[in-house]
Amino acid sequence: MSIPFPLPDEAILARRDEILAGLAPLLPPEALITTEDERRAFETDAFTAYRRVPLAVALPTTTEEVSAVLRYCHEQGVKVVARGAGTSLSGGAIPQTDAIVLGLSKLNRILDVNFPNRTARVQAGVTNLSITEAVSAEGFFYAPDPSSQLACTIGGNIGMNSGGAHCLKYGVTTNNILGVRMVQMDGTILDLGGEAMDAPGYDLLGVMVGSEGQLGIITEAVVRILPMAEDARPVLFGFDTSEEAGACVAAIIGAGIIPVAMEFMDKEAIAICEAFAKAGYPLDVGAMLIIEVEGSGVEMDAQLAKIIDIAKQHNVRVVRESKSAMETAAIWKGRKSAFGATGRLADYICMDGTVPTGQLSYVLKRTGEICAAAGHRVANVFHAGDGNMHPLIMFDVNDPKSAASAEHIGLELLKLCVDAGGCLTGEHGVGIEKRDLMRYQFTEDDLRQQMRVRAVFDPQWLLNPAKVFPLDGRE
Amino acid sequence: MNVTMLIERLQPQSEQEACEIVKQAKLDRWSLAIEGGGTRAGLGRPVQADAVLSTRHLTGITLYEPAELVISARAGTPLAEVEAALAAKGQMLPFEPADYRALYGTQGEPTIGAVAACNLSGPRRIQTGAARDALIGVRLVNGEAQAVKSGGRVMKNVTGLDLVKLTCGAHGTLGLLTEVTFKLLPRPEAQATLILDGLDDAQAIAAMGSALSSPFEVSGAAHLPAGHDGAGAQTLLRLERDAQSLAYRAQKLVERLAPFGSVRRVEGAESAALWRDIAQVKPLTKAHGPAIWKLSLPAHKAAACMKAISENLGARYFYDWGGGLVWLAVMPGDDAGALRIRAAVAEAHGHATLMRAPDEIRKAQDVFAPLGAALMKVTSGIKQSFDPDGIFNPGRMYAGV
């Protein structure tokens, strides 16, 4: 494992007791975690290959406590790593030994649901799914739906600009947030946006979303809630080859049809997910699309007829519609548990590059070749409609060579995505995982401009500083 | 902006040339007023600059992949050229870019770069998002004469800080956009507008709210209070679908709106004309005198806010975005009603932009809503980080920015 961490600040480590004593009066006693055993629970996130035990963990219960902790850390030069539910796949929430973790899990209330304005005000630590649960009785939902939505928090979603299976139609986090309350590193509390459709001045909310905990700590958000469709129906389409499935996706969009979701699985992913979820996926095909349509029964029938026509032109072998709510749930359970199900078989790393949809077939083919040449199994499961790929590269965690080789291949696949006209990460974030590839996608001037914007918010580089930007050449 | 006072008009042919010009401007301590088609020069605070930097020769569609729903064009490309290329393939910019030639009484062709720089969205914003939501990539020249890119051409991209959002709506104060990339939507086959007559503001907002809370994907929700052209109040709700689905949804929506009265329905070109007028602010721009404000309000507070404003000012106005946007015309007076309007809007947790007023008022008054000290500090910092010498559009948004 080869991603470097910055050298810890020895002066901070030496002052640990003093720093803990300074933090203690700012928080309720149970909100400051200092023992080694308890701190260890925060040493990594879902990018588990890397871990560092933090100096301490603060779990504030109010925006004011967040402000007090940050102001203190700012004065003392202590680094701060924000954490939601710790589900980051790119290491966004992995601490460093000379930093405190600032966890938002206790800020977990839905403060207000405003149906006439179609917005909800929630604290940063509420889970993604709980927002939808709070509004579904009235026929609404919160649209972005990352696979980890049962656990992941809205604060983390905003930090990473999370996507999900249904953003083809409904957009990603940045398109569904109207405002945040945030705390700057010096303790200043700022409201960006609010309950109106837009805000005056520069779109600071827009740059906060996806800033990976580097510009400030979000404590509250105003999210848009949307009316649910009358009904939704996923349909499974089986193809002999990944190339046919990829070409079918491009043809559907090219024909002016935007299904609410278009998910791709290759043969390996189908077998893994079917074994786990018993969703009725076809096992004798080389690739499968889950295409979901929405509307009334008649509307869905009409849209499906068009999609099936296109699929036939791409040699579709199996078409299987969901016939019940239970089948629909099973189909989505299979898809959303793909990462967990793969984890039962082998250790894996999950890549997240995006490519133009016209390049899907080529990139899939090259992915298979690159993994096969290095002797790794790979399962591909991803959001095809928007070209956001997720190759799961399997390896043996007990074999350091295998792990290193998987990591190396992962980086090669991300370069492949950039070469194909795409980007390093579609929804998981840069974190530490892709940090040292940033120069592959960006020029020095691009990166310096980003770093200058970063420095406006956090001139001392105290907020999640080991992430996103290569460690050398910082301004 | 009074362009005749300016001594030079710089018209780079390429991004590289634009970098050279900015490098020279930095050396010579010149400031530059950025100009696209010149149709919205009246938007923002008047700019005093040493020269005009025009995108006139930075034109052309550089990438259009209909099957990938993405288009890139150089910033000076006329919007009409982009829209024609899209229409030929049955596609469109999702956010219905606003054309303000009627508002400003200007000629010329709006450019795609200005659509991005000003984040200007029309009625469909309520359903498919704003220009800032569709803008997925930019290239710009910053105040250090560096060509910088952010975002790209793919639909999902969270690589690095989202500078695309910062530049969208920055009115050219952060740099010269040279190329912009938007995501697209298929153009719907058909449209219809359902019209409710005679509702007061509160009822209209409730009716629009009901429609927007339905599963029928209403793509426009506007309310014209009584008195426009001597007509009674009209509440307009647009559906855009394929013909079969449109018929079904229109019927369902009529049923849902029954508590608000009987519903009229117009289709096709007649419906499209209604929304073109809304997008171009035509209900208020037929008279040339008044100052015009754009208010951004939480929809549920809009009716009460407008009651407070109109009782004081005798103003004319209409709602778009289900009540989330109000276009307001007042007599200019000394301050175009700024004091009262900003107070009422702040009370409703919204904000107000003075979209049209004589230069002297826009010099003396804030055009964009004033920011608190903490926000202003960040705003100045962002400006510094892109344009430390204050070369681009000085003072366009805020004094000193």
Contacts between the chains, C-beta under 8 A, distances in Angstrom:
chain1	res1	chain2	res2	distance
A	114	B	298	7.7
A	114	B	300	6.5
A	115	B	213	6.9
A	116	B	205	7.8
A	116	B	206	7.6
A	116	B	209	5.2
A	116	B	299	6.6
A	116	B	300	3.9
A	117	B	298	4.9
A	117	B	299	5.1
A	117	B	300	4.5
A	117	B	301	8.0
A	118	B	209	7.6
A	118	B	212	6.6
A	118	B	213	6.6
A	118	B	299	7.7
A	119	B	298	7.6
A	139	B	213	7.2
A	139	B	215	7.5
A	140	B	213	7.5
A	160	B	158	6.4
A	161	B	158	4.5
A	161	B	162	7.2
A	163	B	156	5.4
A	167	B	156	7.0
A	168	B	155	7.8
A	171	B	129	6.3
A	171	B	133	6.4
A	172	B	156	6.4
A	172	B	158	7.9
A	174	B	133	7.6
A	174	B	162	7.0
A	174	B	165	7.2
A	175	B	129	5.4
A	175	B	133	4.8
A	184	B	374	7.8
A	188	B	374	5.2
A	189	B	374	8.0
A	190	B	374	5.6
A	190	B	375	6.5
A	190	B	378	7.3
A	192	B	375	7.9
A	194	B	298	7.5
A	194	B	349	5.5
A	195	B	298	3.9
A	195	B	349	5.9
A	196	B	296	4.5
A	196	B	297	5.7
A	196	B	298	5.4
A	196	B	324	6.4
A	196	B	349	6.8
A	196	B	350	4.9
A	196	B	351	6.9
A	197	B	125	7.2
A	197	B	126	7.8
A	197	B	130	7.5
A	197	B	296	5.9
A	197	B	321	5.9
A	197	B	324	4.4
A	197	B	325	6.8
A	198	B	119	7.7
A	198	B	130	6.8
A	198	B	169	8.0
A	198	B	296	5.3
A	199	B	296	7.6
A	199	B	351	6.8
A	200	B	296	8.0
A	200	B	351	4.6
A	200	B	353	7.1
A	200	B	368	5.0
A	200	B	369	3.8
A	200	B	371	6.6
A	201	B	368	6.4
A	201	B	369	7.7
A	201	B	371	5.4
A	201	B	375	6.6
A	201	B	379	5.5
A	201	B	397	6.9
A	201	B	398	7.4
A	202	B	166	5.7
A	202	B	169	7.0
A	202	B	170	5.7
A	202	B	174	7.9
A	202	B	379	5.7
A	202	B	382	5.5
A	202	B	397	8.0
A	203	B	119	7.4
A	203	B	132	6.0
A	203	B	165	4.5
A	203	B	166	6.0
A	203	B	168	6.2
A	203	B	169	5.3
A	203	B	170	7.8
A	204	B	166	7.8
A	204	B	375	7.4
A	204	B	378	6.3
A	204	B	379	7.7
A	204	B	382	7.6
A	205	B	165	7.8
A	206	B	132	6.3
A	206	B	162	5.8
A	206	B	164	7.7
A	206	B	165	2.5
A	206	B	166	6.5
A	206	B	168	7.4
A	207	B	161	5.9
A	207	B	162	5.5
A	207	B	163	7.0
A	207	B	165	5.6
A	207	B	166	5.1
A	209	B	162	6.7
A	209	B	165	7.7
A	210	B	158	4.8
A	210	B	161	7.3
A	210	B	162	5.2
A	211	B	161	5.9
A	211	B	162	7.7
A	227	B	212	7.5
A	227	B	213	5.1
A	227	B	214	5.9
A	227	B	215	5.3
A	228	B	215	6.2
A	229	B	215	5.1
A	230	B	215	4.7
A	250	B	67	4.9
A	250	B	68	7.4
A	251	B	67	7.3
A	253	B	67	5.8
A	253	B	68	7.1
A	253	B	69	6.1
A	254	B	66	6.0
A	254	B	67	3.4
A	256	B	90	5.7
A	256	B	91	7.6
A	256	B	186	3.4
A	256	B	187	7.7
A	257	B	186	7.4
A	258	B	185	7.0
A	258	B	186	6.7
A	295	B	215	7.9
A	295	B	245	6.9
A	296	B	248	6.3
A	298	B	244	7.7
A	298	B	248	6.6
A	299	B	244	7.8
A	299	B	245	5.0
A	299	B	248	6.7
A	302	B	242	7.7
A	302	B	244	6.1
A	302	B	245	7.1
A	354	B	154	4.3
A	354	B	155	7.1
A	354	B	156	5.0
A	354	B	157	5.9
A	355	B	154	6.6
A	356	B	65	6.8
A	356	B	68	5.2
A	356	B	70	7.5
A	356	B	153	6.4
A	356	B	154	6.0
A	357	B	67	7.0
A	357	B	68	5.1
A	358	B	65	6.3
A	358	B	67	6.1
A	358	B	68	5.6
A	383	B	156	7.2
A	385	B	155	7.9
A	386	B	154	7.4
A	386	B	155	3.8
A	386	B	156	4.9
A	387	B	68	7.8
A	387	B	154	5.6
A	387	B	155	6.4
A	387	B	156	7.3
A	388	B	155	7.5
A	388	B	156	4.5
A	421	B	152	7.6
A	421	B	153	6.2
A	421	B	154	7.3
A	422	B	152	7.1
A	422	B	154	4.8
A	422	B	157	7.9
A	423	B	152	5.4
A	423	B	154	5.8
A	423	B	157	4.5
A	423	B	159	4.6
A	424	B	159	4.7
A	425	B	157	7.6
A	425	B	158	5.4
A	425	B	159	5.1
A	426	B	154	7.3
A	426	B	156	3.7
A	426	B	157	6.3
A	426	B	158	6.6
A	427	B	156	5.7
A	427	B	158	5.9
A	428	B	158	7.5
A	429	B	158	5.7
A	430	B	158	7.7
A	430	B	159	6.2
A	430	B	160	6.7
A	434	B	159	7.5
A	438	B	159	7.5
A	438	B	160	6.6
A	441	B	159	5.9
A	441	B	160	7.8
A	442	B	149	7.5
A	442	B	159	7.9
A	442	B	160	6.5
A	443	B	148	8.0
A	443	B	149	7.7
A	445	B	146	4.1
A	445	B	147	6.8
A	445	B	148	5.5
A	446	B	148	5.3
A	446	B	149	5.6
A	446	B	150	7.0
A	446	B	160	7.7
A	447	B	160	7.5
A	448	B	146	7.8
A	449	B	142	6.2
A	449	B	146	7.2
A	449	B	148	4.7
A	449	B	150	7.8
A	449	B	163	6.6
A	449	B	385	7.3
A	449	B	386	7.0
A	450	B	150	7.7
A	450	B	160	5.2
A	450	B	161	4.4
A	450	B	163	6.5
A	452	B	385	3.9
A	452	B	386	7.6
A	453	B	161	5.7
A	453	B	163	6.7
A	453	B	166	7.1
A	453	B	382	6.4
A	453	B	385	5.1
A	453	B	386	7.9
A	454	B	161	6.5
A	455	B	385	7.1
A	456	B	378	6.2
A	456	B	381	3.6
A	456	B	382	5.7
A	456	B	384	7.5
A	456	B	385	5.4
A	457	B	378	7.1
A	457	B	381	7.9
A	468	B	160	6.7
A	468	B	161	8.0
